[in-house]
Amino acid sequence: MNQVRAKKHLGQHFLTDENIAKKIANTLTLKGYSDVLEIGPGMGVLTKYLLQKPVRVHVIEVDTESVRYLNAEFKVQNPEFNIIEGDFLKYDVRKAFEGKQFAIIGNFPYNISSQIVFKMLEMRSFIPEFAGMFQKEVAVRICQKEGSKTYGILSVLTQAFYDAEYLFEVSEKVFNPPPKVKSGVLRLKRKENHHLDCNEKLFFQVVKTAFQQRRKTLRNSLKTFNLSDNLKEDAIFGQRPEQLSVKKFIMLTQKIENDTV
């Protein structure tokens, strides 16, 4: 079958380096699950290495041309290979796994990569492992620790539930067409205890609200929570959000949850 044409509106940049594809596939530990979902497989450069592993491989692809290509190239030889035609951000992929645990992997489209992480976090109880390639600055941000200017919402929310590890950089020269930025590969492994000691919905609200005005102290950025005067005197509210570790954000949420105005 002919090559698939990369489509700009889908943010497609096809990886052409087989060694890097194999290296990305090998980031999975294959522990705690027997199914893997690849997002946006394109022409299957990563897929072929996933199919060599002792797991059932599922892919979700929005591009109909890529779906036809994947069916022709892989489905006949691998009848268990499951191709879902659809948009990951709009599709409830849990249906394909019937309540089982599954890992997520991919060379993620840069224009929706943060949204992919946020959706993954919504399904965190089903996803023990997540790995793949992002625009480098996004991958670094996800793994960043407190005290950095790039530490933010994505860093805190991800690291609250997963151990995040930045693995390696990928040159823009190994893609067709080449992107204008470097890429980075990371791996997230869900924490053994991935339930927070606070109201998790409130935790998400606190983190997002705090970083929306990241230059302000928490006393000012969290005004919408109608904090009591007594609580506002707590030293933690004199800090800025990038100064707080995940553990301190959990403590902050507990304080707000227990606050009586």
C-alpha positions in Angstrom: 0.0 0.0 0.0 1.1 3.6 -0.7 2.6 5.7 2.1 0.1 7.8 4.2 0.3 11.5 3.5 1.0 13.5 6.7 -1.8 16.0 7.4 -1.0 19.3 8.9 -4.4 19.8 10.5 -3.9 16.6 12.5 -0.4 17.6 13.6 1.1 14.5 11.9 4.9 14.1 11.9 5.7 10.5 11.1 8.7 9.0 12.9 11.1 7.5 10.4 13.9 6.2 12.7 13.3 2.5 13.4 15.8 2.4 16.3 14.0 5.2 18.1 10.6 3.5 17.5 12.0 0.4 19.1 13.5 2.3 22.0 10.1 4.0 22.7 8.3 0.6 22.5 10.9 -0.7 25.1 10.0 2.0 27.6 7.0 -0.1 28.6 7.7 -2.3 31.6 4.7 -4.6 30.8 3.9 -5.0 34.5 0.3 -5.0 35.8 -1.5 -5.1 32.5 -1.9 -7.3 29.4 -3.3 -4.7 27.0 -1.6 -1.6 25.4 -3.3 1.3 23.6 -1.3 3.3 21.1 -2.7 6.7 20.3 -2.2 8.0 16.7 -0.1 5.2 15.2 0.0 6.8 11.7 1.9 4.2 9.6 2.7 1.9 12.5 6.4 2.5 12.9 5.9 2.1 16.7 3.1 -0.4 16.3 5.2 -3.1 14.7 7.5 -3.2 17.7 4.5 -3.3 20.1 3.1 -6.3 18.2 6.3 -8.2 19.1 5.6 -7.9 22.8 3.5 -10.3 24.9 0.5 -8.0 25.1 -2.6 -7.4 23.1 -2.2 -4.2 21.0 -5.0 -1.8 20.4 -4.6 1.5 18.4 -6.9 4.5 18.1 -6.5 6.6 15.0 -8.7 9.5 13.7 -7.2 9.5 10.2 -9.1 7.2 7.8 -6.2 6.9 5.5 -4.0 5.6 8.3 -6.7 3.2 9.4 -6.8 1.7 5.9 -3.0 1.4 5.9 -2.9 -0.3 9.3 -5.5 -2.8 8.3 -3.6 -3.7 5.2 -0.2 -3.8 6.8 -0.9 -5.4 10.2 -4.4 -6.8 10.7 -4.1 -9.9 8.4 -0.9 -11.2 10.2 -2.2 -10.2 13.6 -5.9 -11.0 14.0 -5.9 -10.0 17.6 -4.7 -6.5 16.7 -7.6 -4.1 17.4 -8.0 -0.9 15.4 -10.3 1.7 16.8 -11.3 4.5 14.3 -11.9 7.6 16.3 -10.7 10.6 18.2 -9.1 9.6 21.6 -10.2 12.9 23.2 -13.9 12.1 22.3 -13.9 8.3 22.6 -14.4 6.4 25.8 -11.6 3.9 25.2 -12.4 2.0 28.4 -15.1 0.2 26.4 -12.4 -1.6 24.5 -10.9 -3.0 27.7 -14.0 -4.1 29.7 -12.7 -2.8 33.0 -9.2 -4.2 32.6 -6.0 -2.3 33.2 -4.2 -1.0 30.1 -1.1 1.0 29.3 -1.1 4.0 26.9 1.8 4.8 24.5 2.3 6.9 21.4 4.1 9.5 19.4 1.5 12.1 20.4 0.4 14.9 18.2 2.0 18.0 19.7 -1.2 20.2 19.3 -3.2 17.9 21.6 -0.6 16.3 23.8 -1.5 18.1 27.0 -5.2 17.3 26.5 -4.2 13.6 26.1 -2.5 13.7 29.5 -5.5 15.4 31.2 -7.8 12.7 29.7 -5.5 10.0 30.8 -5.6 11.4 34.4 -9.4 11.2 34.3 -9.0 7.4 33.6 -6.0 6.9 36.0 -7.6 4.1 37.9 -7.4 2.0 34.7 -3.9 3.1 33.5 -0.9 1.8 35.5 1.6 3.0 32.8 1.8 5.8 30.2 4.8 6.4 27.9 5.5 8.3 24.7 6.9 11.2 22.8 5.9 14.9 23.3 7.3 18.2 22.2 10.4 18.4 24.4 9.3 21.4 26.5 6.0 19.7 27.3 7.8 16.4 28.3 10.2 18.4 30.5 7.3 20.3 32.1 5.4 17.2 33.0 8.5 15.8 34.9 9.6 19.1 36.4 9.8 19.6 40.2 8.8 22.6 42.3 11.0 25.7 42.1 11.2 25.8 38.4 9.5 28.4 36.1 8.2 25.5 33.9 6.6 23.7 36.9 2.9 24.0 36.6 -0.6 22.5 36.4 0.5 19.6 34.3 3.5 18.8 36.5 1.5 18.8 39.8 -1.6 16.9 38.6 0.5 14.2 36.8 3.0 13.7 39.6 0.2 13.5 42.2 -0.7 10.1 40.8 2.3 9.0 38.8 6.1 8.8 39.1 7.3 10.8 36.1 10.6 10.1 34.3 12.1 12.1 31.4 14.0 9.4 29.3 15.6 10.9 26.2 15.6 13.6 23.6 14.7 13.0 19.9 16.0 15.1 17.1 13.6 16.9 14.7 15.5 15.3 11.8 14.0 11.8 12.3 10.5 12.8 11.2 8.7 13.3 8.0 7.8 16.1 7.7 10.3 17.4 10.4 8.7 19.5 13.2 10.3 22.8 14.1 11.1 21.6 17.7 12.9 18.8 19.4 10.9 16.0 21.0 11.3 14.2 24.4 10.2 10.8 25.6 8.9 10.2 29.1 7.4 7.4 31.1 4.8 7.6 33.9 4.3 4.8 36.3 1.2 5.0 38.5 2.0 5.2 42.2 1.1 2.2 44.3 -1.1 4.4 46.4 -2.7 6.7 43.8 -5.5 8.0 46.0 -4.9 11.4 47.6 -5.4 12.2 51.3 -7.8 15.0 50.3 -10.8 15.7 48.2 -9.4 14.9 44.7 -11.9 17.1 42.9 -11.0 20.1 45.1 -7.3 19.3 44.6 -7.7 19.7 40.9 -9.6 23.0 41.4 -6.9 24.4 43.8 -4.0 23.5 41.5 -5.6 25.0 38.4 -6.8 28.1 40.1 -3.4 28.7 41.8 -1.4 28.5 38.6 -3.8 30.6 36.6 -2.2 33.5 38.5 1.2 32.0 39.1 2.9 35.3 39.9 0.6 36.0 42.8 0.8 34.5 46.3 -1.8 31.8 47.1 -3.5 34.3 49.4 -4.4 36.4 46.4 -4.8 33.7 43.7 -7.2 31.6 45.8 -9.6 34.4 46.8 -12.5 32.7 45.0 -12.4 29.9 47.7 -13.6 32.5 50.3 -10.9 31.6 52.8 -11.4 32.5 56.4 -9.2 35.3 57.7 -7.6 32.8 60.1 -6.6 30.4 57.3 -5.2 33.2 55.2 -2.7 33.9 57.9 -1.2 30.4 57.5 2.4 30.8 56.1 1.6 28.5 53.1 -0.6 31.2 51.7 2.3 33.6 51.4 4.0 31.4 48.9 3.6 31.2 45.1 2.3 28.0 43.5 5.6 27.0 41.9 7.1 26.9 45.3 4.8 24.1 46.5 5.6 20.4 46.0 2.8 18.0 45.2 2.7 17.0 48.9 2.3 20.6 49.9 -0.6 21.1 47.4 -2.3 18.1 49.1 -1.8 19.8 52.5 -3.1 23.0 51.1 -6.2 21.3 49.8 -6.8 19.7 53.2 -6.5 23.1 54.8 -9.1 24.6 52.4 -11.4 21.6 52.8 -11.4 21.9 56.6 -11.7 25.7 56.6 -14.7 27.3 58.2 -15.2 30.9 57.3 
